[in-house]
Amino acid sequence: MKIYLCPIIVVIASLFSFSVLAINKCTDANGNISYQDNLCAIGHNVEVMQSKRNRDSASTKNLDPVYVTIPGVGRGVLFSYKWWGFRIIQPATDIPPTVKMVSRSGEEPINFSLTFIPNRSGKKISIDDSAATVVKIASRYVAGSVEKEVRLAQLDTTIGPAVYTSFNEEKYLSTSIPRGQYSSITVGQAVHSKFVVGFTILTNGTDSKALSEAFNIISSIQIVAD
């Protein structure tokens, strides 16, 4: 099995240089919809899924490595901020691991989970495939959201492209957020040739520092050699 070696220092350096891009929603003459990062074909209706760009200038001294074992793939590493608590849920080595992170800071609360699922099919997962999966997962949040629609965006990461969407809870426009609850949710997945990382991020606001920090963590994921 081929394992990709990437020194931790290189991963840390890349952690603060990611960019958020847009995805094109393409509709052909028959009403068929596809999502892609390339331009739509001539004659297709185009809707660009816009997203803000995020940068984080925090010191790398504030990071701790978190190692996971991905079944059939090898060891993975991502990073957590020192003011976040984390735990790894993996009852057995043949079960996909889930990393759960919670902020220890009351100013920027976050509840963040990532699950590492091996791609056993051997088939390449495209941006279109990822977008379709995220749209299906996200559909349950549309009705109660401010947005009332799924707005996809793409995030460049060290393992490959991630597709995500965010929602703000409509009911919290006119009422305070109870302690331990969150006003916003972001769902998505990042795709490597050998595995998929599904993620759910709960924050108070889709423009919060905590969400930007979560994007930094997602962008840091790598496969490392023992």
MOCOR-V172239 format. One record per residue. RES is the residue in one small letter. D_CENTER is the distance of its C-alpha to the mean C-alpha in Angstrom with 2 decimals. Layout:
# MOCOR-V172239
res d_center
RES D_CENTER
RES D_CENTER
This chain:
# MOCOR-V172239
res d_center
m 26.36
k 25.00
i 22.75
y 21.22
l 22.42
c 20.60
p 22.30
i 20.35
i 21.76
v 20.27
v 16.74
i 17.42
a 18.84
s 15.89
l 13.61
f 15.19
s 15.54
f 12.30
s 12.65
v 11.08
l 13.10
a 14.42
i 14.71
n 18.23
k 19.16
c 22.45
t 25.21
d 28.33
a 31.87
n 31.53
g 28.54
n 26.08
i 22.51
s 20.10
y 16.92
q 17.00
d 16.48
n 20.25
l 22.98
c 24.23
a 27.61
i 30.75
g 31.74
h 28.29
n 27.15
v 24.19
e 21.70
v 19.21
m 15.86
q 15.88
s 13.48
k 14.51
r 14.31
n 13.23
r 15.22
d 15.85
s 19.30
a 19.44
s 21.53
t 20.27
k 22.89
n 20.56
l 18.28
d 18.84
p 17.75
v 16.42
y 17.57
v 16.77
t 18.84
i 17.27
p 20.15
g 21.83
v 19.67
g 20.47
r 19.16
g 15.73
v 15.11
l 12.54
f 13.73
s 14.26
y 16.27
k 19.80
w 19.93
w 17.20
g 18.41
f 16.66
r 17.84
i 17.24
i 18.24
q 19.84
p 23.36
a 24.28
t 23.22
d 23.02
i 20.43
p 16.67
p 15.63
t 13.40
v 12.70
k 13.21
m 13.35
v 15.59
s 16.98
r 20.68
s 21.27
g 22.60
e 22.02
e 18.21
p 17.33
i 13.89
n 13.05
f 9.78
s 9.46
l 8.00
t 10.34
f 11.55
i 13.56
p 16.17
n 16.97
r 20.62
s 21.58
g 21.96
k 20.94
k 18.53
i 15.50
s 15.57
i 13.49
d 15.77
d 15.06
s 11.27
a 12.11
a 14.80
t 12.82
v 10.31
v 13.56
k 15.33
i 13.04
a 12.86
s 16.61
r 17.69
y 16.52
v 18.27
a 21.79
g 21.36
s 19.25
v 20.64
e 19.03
k 20.62
e 18.52
v 15.11
r 14.12
l 11.58
a 10.24
q 9.14
l 7.62
d 9.87
t 9.18
t 12.09
i 11.60
g 11.14
p 9.39
a 5.93
v 6.81
y 6.02
t 8.92
s 10.39
f 13.78
n 16.58
e 19.02
e 22.34
k 24.57
y 23.60
l 25.05
s 28.48
t 28.11
s 26.88
i 23.82
p 25.22
r 24.52
g 21.77
q 20.16
y 17.50
s 17.82
s 14.29
i 11.32
t 7.83
v 6.62
g 4.84
q 5.15
a 5.93
v 9.72
h 12.51
s 16.09
k 16.66
f 13.63
v 10.38
v 7.53
g 6.75
f 5.09
t 7.20
i 8.01
l 11.70
t 13.39
n 16.64
g 15.90
t 13.22
d 14.97
s 15.15
k 15.13
a 13.13
l 10.04
s 10.76
e 11.17
a 7.85
f 6.44
n 9.42
i 8.74
i 5.67
s 8.17
s 10.91
i 10.53
q 13.87
i 16.66
v 19.85
a 23.49
d 25.39
